[in-house]
Amino acid sequence: MVNKLFALLLTSILAFPLSTVAFAQAAPKEAKAGKPGRWEGIVARVSKDQSTLTVRKVGSSQERTVQYDSSTRWVSQEHGRKKVNDIDSGQVKDGDRVIATGTWVKDGVLHATLISKRLSPL
């Protein structure tokens, strides 16, 4: 009886570290600092004071912060169209769909060089 309990204890001690390695989720490749990145979703919050957008991935609760500055290019484009319109940051509001490209500066923060507001076809 004691041998069975000892064997069970030993098995659980060995199995736990292996299970955590097997089920651990790696950080997304695009979120590594210094790497080019892209984030697409719906604007959840706009902070003009901090020059950031909080963007939630469509169909998910995952959010990323998108930083912008004076060098960030702002455009709008209809889905499937080639025509691109230059806009300013004031034209992007909560609930708008955007695609941001730039460089990951730290985990979960993208410094945008381009923010594209996606327009629905009429």
C-alpha positions as CSV (number, residue, x, y, z in Angstrom):
1,M,0.0,0.0,0.0
2,V,2.8,2.4,0.9
3,N,4.7,1.5,-2.2
4,K,1.6,2.3,-4.4
5,L,1.2,5.7,-2.7
6,F,4.9,6.5,-3.1
7,A,4.7,5.5,-6.8
8,L,1.6,7.7,-7.3
9,L,3.3,10.6,-5.6
10,L,6.5,10.2,-7.7
11,T,4.5,9.9,-10.9
12,S,2.5,13.2,-10.2
13,I,5.8,15.0,-9.3
14,L,7.3,14.0,-12.7
15,A,4.1,14.5,-14.7
16,F,3.3,18.1,-13.5
17,P,6.4,19.8,-15.0
18,L,6.0,17.8,-18.2
19,S,2.3,18.9,-18.5
20,T,3.2,22.6,-18.0
21,V,5.7,22.4,-20.8
22,A,3.3,20.7,-23.1
23,F,0.5,23.1,-22.6
24,A,2.4,26.4,-22.2
25,Q,1.6,28.9,-24.8
26,A,4.4,30.7,-26.5
27,A,4.2,34.5,-27.0
28,P,3.0,35.4,-30.5
29,K,5.9,35.8,-32.9
30,E,4.7,39.2,-34.0
31,A,4.9,40.5,-30.4
32,K,8.7,40.3,-30.0
33,A,10.3,43.7,-29.5
34,G,12.1,45.2,-32.4
35,K,10.4,43.0,-35.0
36,P,8.1,44.3,-37.8
37,G,4.4,43.7,-36.9
38,R,0.8,44.1,-37.9
39,W,-2.3,44.2,-35.8
40,E,-5.9,44.3,-37.1
41,G,-9.2,44.8,-35.3
42,I,-11.8,47.1,-33.8
43,V,-10.8,50.3,-31.9
44,A,-11.9,49.8,-28.3
45,R,-10.4,53.0,-26.9
46,V,-8.7,56.1,-28.3
47,S,-6.3,58.1,-26.0
48,K,-5.2,61.3,-27.7
49,D,-3.3,62.3,-24.6
50,Q,-1.1,59.2,-24.7
51,S,-1.2,58.9,-28.6
52,T,-2.5,55.4,-28.4
53,L,-5.3,53.2,-29.7
54,T,-6.4,50.0,-28.0
55,V,-7.4,47.6,-30.7
56,R,-9.3,44.4,-30.1
57,K,-8.8,41.5,-32.5
58,V,-12.1,40.6,-34.3
59,G,-13.8,37.6,-32.8
60,S,-11.5,37.6,-29.8
61,S,-11.0,39.4,-26.5
62,Q,-7.3,39.9,-27.2
63,E,-6.3,43.5,-27.2
64,R,-3.1,45.3,-28.2
65,T,-2.0,48.9,-27.7
66,V,-1.0,50.8,-30.9
67,Q,1.2,53.9,-30.4
68,Y,1.4,56.6,-32.9
69,D,3.3,59.8,-33.4
70,S,3.6,62.7,-35.9
71,S,5.4,60.4,-38.4
72,T,2.5,57.8,-38.5
73,R,0.7,57.8,-41.8
74,W,-3.1,57.7,-41.5
75,V,-5.2,56.4,-44.4
76,S,-8.7,55.1,-45.2
77,Q,-9.6,52.5,-47.7
78,E,-12.7,50.6,-48.8
79,H,-12.5,46.8,-48.7
80,G,-11.3,45.4,-52.0
81,R,-10.6,48.8,-53.5
82,K,-7.2,50.2,-54.6
83,K,-8.0,53.9,-53.8
84,V,-6.4,55.1,-50.6
85,N,-7.4,58.3,-48.9
86,D,-5.1,60.3,-46.6
87,I,-6.9,61.2,-43.3
88,D,-5.9,62.5,-39.9
89,S,-5.9,60.8,-36.5
90,G,-9.2,62.6,-35.5
91,Q,-11.1,60.6,-38.1
92,V,-10.5,57.3,-36.3
93,K,-13.1,56.7,-33.5
94,D,-14.1,53.9,-31.1
95,G,-15.7,51.1,-33.1
96,D,-13.8,51.7,-36.3
97,R,-12.0,48.7,-37.9
98,V,-8.2,49.4,-38.4
99,I,-5.1,47.7,-39.6
100,A,-1.9,49.0,-38.0
101,T,1.6,48.2,-39.2
102,G,4.9,49.1,-37.6
103,T,7.4,47.7,-35.1
104,W,6.7,45.9,-31.8
105,V,8.4,48.1,-29.1
106,K,7.5,45.9,-26.1
107,D,5.2,43.0,-25.3
108,G,1.7,43.9,-26.7
109,V,2.6,47.4,-27.9
110,L,3.0,48.2,-31.6
111,H,4.6,51.5,-32.7
112,A,2.6,52.2,-35.9
113,T,4.1,53.7,-39.1
114,L,0.8,53.2,-40.9
115,I,-2.8,53.0,-39.6
116,S,-5.4,52.2,-42.1
117,K,-9.1,52.8,-41.3
118,R,-11.1,50.2,-43.2
119,L,-14.3,51.5,-44.7
120,S,-17.4,49.4,-45.5
121,P,-18.5,49.4,-49.1
122,L,-21.7,51.5,-49.6
